[in-house]
Amino acid sequence: MRIGELAALVGVTTRTVRHYHHLGLLPEPERTPGGYRDYRLRDAVLLTRVRRLAELGLSLDEIRDVLADDQDRDLREVLTDLDADLAHQQDAIAARRARLAVLLAEADLNLDTTVAPDLGDLLHDIHPAGSAFAALDRDMLSLIDTGADTAAREQIMAMIQPLTASDVRGRGHALTARMDAIAGADPSDPRVAALAAEFAAHLPTEMAAAMVASLEQSETSHWLGLMTSELAPAQVKVLCLMVTTLKERACS
């Protein structure tokens, strides 16, 4: 058989066959005097095996490992792991669909409702309406929530929870209003240092500790960089001074 006949017989493209040759999944057959690959029945059988394993969800690297060792035990282990992974994906999809159902039932679908419902309620409590700085903070938390797994989301909620207490919430709203007020100020404005110190004191201990611990992580630095790029110079100075205060507190 020529490559086109082999591909048509198994139901793949000639490009796929050549790719499998390149990866070592399918040995290249001997060539005819005219230089064409001459495929036999055993090549079709092997190609069919590769296709079936790929359809089951195995990666090409996993298929190569399975084909390199014909022991059923190895294939069974790979398929068992694959089944567990698919079960995990099913659970994740089910959770996402349940979350979508809650969102679609909302009469007023907005940014706060696109995060997990419990987290959305917390954000609503700690962020005053009409604040530009609060809106940015909410946007960043919503983005972080998008990539967070269940454990990470629960940790975020636990750190935010203390900020929802009535007296703490009022203080947070006042600090946010002051942050909005310095948007047009010079970074040397005396209000900047005072606001940074009060923000540092306002953060719950667990949140402050997590912030300091994560400052060296490139991913966290990326998020902080995104946020500061949206702020006015005086507001950026507040955050920088706040971080410095938290670091000093952690080392004391």
N, C-alpha and C positions, 0 to 999 in steps of 0.2 A: 504493500500500500504506500501511496504517497502521503505527504503530510496533510494535504487537504482532505483526502479520503479518511484518514485516521481521525481528524478533527470532527468531520461530519458524522462519523460512526459513533463517537463518544458524546457528541453534543457540545463541543467547545470550539473555540476559534483557533486558527493556526498560530495566531500571536500567543495564545495561552500555551500551546504546546511548546513553542520556542522558549517562552519564559520558564517553563518547567525544566527544559533542558538546561537553561542558564543557571537555575538554582540547584540543579543536581537531583531533582525529584524524579526525572524521567531520563534514563540513559539514552544517549544518542545511538541509533542503530547504524549498522554498516551502510555504506553508500553504494549505489549502483555504479557501473563504469561511467555512466553519464554524470555522476556527481550528486544524484538525488538520494535522499534518505529512504531507505527501504524498510518500512515498518511491518512487523509481523503481529500475529495474534497476541503474543505475550505483551507487546507494547500497548495494545488496546486494553488488555486486562489491567495492566498497571496504571494506565491513564484513567481508567474507570474508577479504580480504587482511590486515586488522588482526588478525583472529582467528588466522589461520595464523601470522603473525609472532609473536604472543604465545605460541602453543603451542610455537614453536621455542625460546622462552626469552628473547626480546628484551624489554627494558623498554619501557614506554609512551613514554618520552623517545626511546629509540632508534628505535622505530617511527615516531614523528613525524618524526625526521630522515630516515629512509629514504623515507617517503612524500613528503617535501618535495623530494626529488631523485630522479627516476626513473632515474638512471644506474645500470646494473647494477654498475658498479665500486664504488659506495658500499655497495650491499646486500651485495656479495661480501665487502667488508672487514669489515662488521659481522658477517656470519655466520662469517667466519674467526676473528674475535676471540671470538665466542661458542663456536665449536668448541674453541678453545684453552682457554677457561675451563671448559668441560664436561670436557675431558680432565684438567685440573688437579683438578677436583672428584672425578673417578673415581679418580685416584691417591690423593687424600686419604681417600676412602671405603675404598679397598682397604687403606690403611695402618691405618685405624681398625678394620676388620674383623680384620686380622691381629693387632692388639693385643688385641681382644676374645677372639680364639681362644686367645691365651696366657693371658689372665685366666681364662677358663672352664675351662682345663685345670688351674688351680691347685687343689690339694686344700684349702688353707687360704686362702680369698679374704678379704682384709682391706684396710684403708685403704692400706697400703704397696703392695699389689699392684695397686691401681687406677691408679697412675701408671705411666709407661713403665717396663718391667722393669729397665732399667739404672739409672734414677734411683731406683727402689724399693730396689734393692740398696744404693745409696749412702746412702739415708736410714736404712736398717736399720743400717748401720755407724756412722753418726755420732750416732744417737739412742739413748740408753740406755733399756732397758725400764722401765716404771713411772714415768717422769718426766712430771709435768704440763706443765712448760715445754717439754720435748722434744716432747710430743704436740701442743702448740699450734704449735710451729715446723714440725712435720711437716705439720700440717693446712694451714698457710699455703703451704708449698712445693707441696703437692698441688693447692691451688687455683690457684696461679700456673702450675703445669704444665698444668692443664686448658686454659688459654687460650694456651699457648705453641706456636709453630710449631717445626719441626724445628731450625732454626738457633738459636732462643732456648733450646730444651731442651738442645742440645749445649753452649751457653755456660754454662748453669746447672750442668750436670754437670762441665764443666771447672773451674768455680770451687769446686765441692764436693769434687772428687777429692783435693786435698791434705789435707783433713780426715780422710781415711780411713786415713792412715798410722798404724801401730800406736802410736807414741809420741804423735802428735797426737790420735788418737782417744781415748786414755786421758785426756789433758788436757781434751779437750772434754767427756767424760763427767763429769769432776770439776767443771768449771765449771757444767755443767747442774745437778748435784746441789746446788751452792752457790746457784744461782739459785732452785731449789725451796725451799731452806732459808730464804731471806729473804722468802718470800711474806707472812709476817705481821709483818715488821719495819717500823720507821718509816723513811721516805725519808732521814732524817738519820743513820741507822745507819752507822758507819764502814766496815762491810763493803761498802756500796753502791759507794763510790768505788773501792775496791780491786778489786772484781769487774768494774766497768766498764773499768778500765785493763787488766785481764788478758784480758777478752773482746776488746778492741780489738787487743791484741797477738796474740791467738790466730787472728784472721781472716787468711786468705791475702791476699797483696797485691792480687791481681786482684779478689777479692771485695770487699775494702775500698774499692778504687778505684771499682768499679762501684756500690757502695752510695752513696758520696759523690756520684758523677756523676748518680745518679738521684733524689737527694733533692728536687730542684727540680721533678720531674715530678709532675703532679697524680695520675696513676695510682699511682705508687709511694707517694706520700703517703697515698693512700687505703688501700693495703695496710698501711702502717705504722700508720695510725690504727686499722684493724680489729684489728691484733695488740695494740697497747697498750691498747685498750678491754677486752681480756680478761685483762690482767695486774694484779697488785697494785701499789699505788703505789710501793713500793720497787723492784720489778722494772722498772716504767716508768722510774724514775730511772736505773737501770743502763743501759737502752737509750739514754736521752737523753745521759747522760754519755759513753757509748761513741761515739755519733754525733759529739758535740762533739770528742772526741779524734781521731777519724778525719778530721774536717774540718781541724783544726789541723795534723795530720800531712801532709795533702795540700797545705796552703798553705806548709809549711816547706821 
